Structures are given as structure tokens and as C-alpha cells.
């Protein structure tokens, strides 16, 4: 059995989840670093080529961002909208054109930004989804932009984590996360965003202690009652080190640990997985499909 068909990111479900491949255009990224930079200039052709490679591996969404969001890391600072737009231009349009030319018109681009100015520019250049880690709190115009453009928007539960400090513990974290995501959802609805366009993310690693992140994943189905699609991103994050042998911490090993964590979440309410290694994530989804098809035939 071979499963390489693409899932429509706008109609994905937990049974047919979408894979969102991460493509960072920022030298501050904890993972990609200066991979796509040459003398502080983004290599648009290299970005487009990587996006096509991700699509061929099975990505349904290419998530492109120009600001590192790991603000708990020393030296990570906010990037001005003008600089984000400079980094994204002309890479976004080149990427959209390359995906279309390679036969991947169904693969969508999401823009990872907290700025409505950046999001608007990205939508004009070929992006189709907004991914806002601040849950719409950073820029008051973000939710209105998504409503006006009638585009899907991913909204995250983001908690402040000071550099070098352990995140605060919560007595009932999952209750807090559920309440915050409900508030975010209701704010989006109030701004005119259609419910089917709202995607909620519990924010793994964003202001949560490692043990809190495991608690969220263990109880992820509590978010079903929000009646919105759920996205998660734990790939390569600190918690992946919890299941690796002592001293094992390179990206290849973290990718394997991340894929194993994804495999363990089969049957949960997650509809979108944000990943750094698309091919491995696609193997997980293909395994789920093989198991499901075999079970139906027994």
C-alpha cells in the first residue's frame, strides 16, 4: 500500500491530518538558523526549492516565517514588520510559483507572524493561511484582517516565558489552556471569522514547563469541545529530549523522537501537525492509514 496523496488543509480531520512543514527565513531560528541567507539576503530560489522538496515528501502546508518565536531563548528579539517583509520578498511569490509549476497547487502556504502588516503582505504574495502564535493578542488588526480576507487562521495559547527562567506551573493547566483557547475562539468569531476558518493550537513549549507539555498532549482530546480544528507543534522542542537516551540531542535524533511522539497521538483530535521533517511525519500518517485500512478489512 502506498499513501502519498495530498490532504486538503482546509478540510483536514484527525483521520486525515495535514502536515505543515516548517520553513524559517530568520537567522535567529533555533533550528534552521542562517540556512537560507547569504550576506543577510534571503535566497528566494533556495526557499522555493526547499518548499517543493517538502511538497514532494508529503507536506500539505508550507509554514514560512521571518521572525523567530522562541522568545525564551537569550538573544531572541522581536523583528520589525518591515524587516520581516524584506526577508519574505520575493521568496513567498517565488515559492508559490514554484509549487504551482511543480504540480502542487493544492499545497498551501501559511505565514507565521504576529503582525497584521506582514500577514497582509504575505497574503498578497501567495500565502493562504495566517499562523499567529500570539492568538491574535499582539496586533489588534490581525483578527479583522483574517475576517476581511476570509482566510484560515491558526491561533495559539501563548504564555510569556522569560529568558533563562523556568515557566510557571499551573494547578490545572489543561483547564487554563481550554479556557484561553475558548476566549481566543470567541474573539475570532466576534470579529467575523467563520468557525471553520479558526484553527486552535495549545502552544506546546510556549511558556509551559516540559511536564506541562506532556500533560497537554495526554489530555489533548479535552479540546474537542471547542468545536474547531486543532493544530500542534512539538517537533524538535525541548520535550523531545525526554524520550531520548542520555546525551542524545542532535536534530536527527530529535526528529525520530518527534515522529514517535506523533505516532503515539493516533486517534486524537489533532488535525494539523507542524513538523520540521516532513518525510518522517508522512511515514507516520501512512502507517496510520495502513493500519486503518487493514482493520476495516479484518
Secondary structure, 3 states (H helix, E strand, C coil): CCCCCCCCCCCCCCCCCEEEEEEECCCCCCCCCCCCEECCEECHHHHHHHHHHHHHHCCCEEEEECCCCCCCCCCCCCCCHHHHHHHHCCHHHHHHHHHHHCCCCCCEEEEECCCHHHHHHHHHCCCCEEEECCCCCCCCCHHHHHHHHCCEEEEECCCCCCCCCCCCCCCCHHHHHHHHHHHHHHHHHHCCCCHHHEEEECCCCCCCCHHHHHHHHHCHHHHHHHCCEEEECCCCCHHHHHHCCCCCCCHHHHHHHHHHHHHHCCCCCEEEEEECCHHHHHHHHHHHHHHHHHHHHC
